[in-house]
Amino acid sequence: MTTPNSTTSLYSADGFSEILYEKLQAVSPAIGRFALYEFRYALDTLTPEEGWGSIVPASMIEIEKKVHSLTYFDSIEIKPKVEGKIVLDKEIIWLTNMLLVGLARGVYPLDWITKYFSFDPRGFNFLVRPTYITEPVLAHLGGNPYRQFEKKQKVFDSALYVGYRDFEEANRDVDNALIDAAMQLIQKKGTPILLAIAGPTAAGKTEIVERLTYAFQKIGKKVSSMEMDNFYTDRDQREARGIGSLGREAMHFDLFTTALHDLCNGKAVSIPRYDFIDGTSSHDLQGYLKPDRKPVEIQPADIIFVEGNGPFLYEEVADLIGIKVAYITDDIVRLKRKWLRDIDLRKKYDPYYLRNRYFKEQYPNAQKCYLPQLEKCDLFVDTTGAALWATPAIQKILG
């Protein structure tokens, strides 16, 4: 097929889609999985009533200023509705259309788009890309990875979704390096010990805890684990108050701190149970067990894993954590996992809800939650970069 070159064809629906189809594959190779007519189906959901020629791309400076302001994300609605149905937030549509038109017309350089944005081929919208390895993080971790491996997640660039087995295989080398490092550190520090895994949704925290658990049980260690997500309050209550999924107010924080203290002192604990399908907690806002709900019972152990968004984000509990691990996967890979896990398999969310919520939360969460923890972690697993990082002090222990 010949790519149209004339101005007239650029502004026609077919000409615009052909140009964009070719250029967008450089941003998201997974677009190449679509036939052109399939690509047009997705593009039709975003086409302005006045046509693509009606869009005047904003300046790059204007766009950068807008999307790097945390107040911009506060304006994103998770459940905007038209005729009673959830739709994509208008700001997400605005940004996506700006970038699509700017890319097709050559107004925005490709390297600028890929530096600041990623594209979700299933949701068919752009996301703001956070930077996890900043200068303060580099300084904290000594400037270079402790171990570096082949970047096997590169194959996911062309995938529409990422399954469990493929994800596990791609991360096997760096995960094994983390397991070896954790074993050395625990041998040095002794037990009982809290080992916290901090990272965003769908980063692979649960999977690595399973592998760590198996490794320690093989050498006779008693292991238990506690998911920080179980301390969430009811989703509807959080959303009604504009809280989201981050911060003390989003969780039963007093119950969380009490549980950590008790586990450190060798006590069994009873914690809330969060239902991820209907978004409700077993406990009310006052921390009392609701009728007909069951809490989660956790026994003391040699090694207690704590996994969640921010297990050592808060100063009140950070000193209780014996080993602090940040486990990060790039946002677009995590989203491809969430499409399969939460939409296709668990039927957990309305797809528009997923797109709105993911866009609204991921960039701010990186700034407010994960970067602060990266600046205080002992070990950082960058699964997409296939690198294990360690602070200089930890590297001396590991040798």
C-alpha angles and dihedrals in degrees: 000000000000116000110233115242107181124100089237093056091046091060096043116092095242095042093049093049093049093052093044092047090059097041097044091059088070088059096040116015088194088076086075087069088071126079112231092255090052089050089053091053089060094041091053090065089065102036111124117236089242092050132250091289089069093068118095109196115236119232119274090240091054092049094046092049091050101047096041092058113094090212088065090065091048087065094058112105117218095201109026109165138205116189089349096306127110113249137183113282113260093234091056089051091048094051094044093049092047091053095043093052093041090051094047094048095043092242093127120048114238093235090055092052094048092045095056105023144040127200126229107213094197098045089036096218138106124253129203109251117226123210114230101176101065129162093265090049091049091050091050092049098045100257101276137054118268090220129012128194141178110293098240094167087075087089089067091068089083096041127101091205137008121227129207098253095048091047092050092049093048091053099040098106097048092041091054089050090053092049091051091048093048091051092052093048094049091049087055099041100037132216153326091049139158113229111192125200112198122189146119127278116294092009090126101260096138092049095051091047088054091052093046090048092053092047094052095043089055089062093047101262121145110234137189133169140207125201113216090208089072088071094063116120119227112308095224091053091050093048092046089056093042092242102129118189102307134083139033092288091060092062146039089264098173090053089049095053092044091051092051093049092048094048090050088054094051097257128139114240138205112213136178121277117223120207106217093193100057096021098235133135126224087230132062124234090272090058098252123136112256119232115275093010126120125217126217116259117213124188126211116259146167090263122026115191118209115191130180148094097298116006093150099025092099121072091216091069106019094091090056092062112092097191121023117202126182111202112191134177123181114268098243093052090050091050091052087054092049093052090058098037104038103028108026099034111019095032084216104148144027103253093236090050090052092051094047095045095045092049092046098048112032103069095041091045090055090055098041103033118017103037092053089051093046087057092056104032125114094213131021121198112199099189096181091049090042091227135133113208126193135181116253090252092053092045089058089056093046094046 
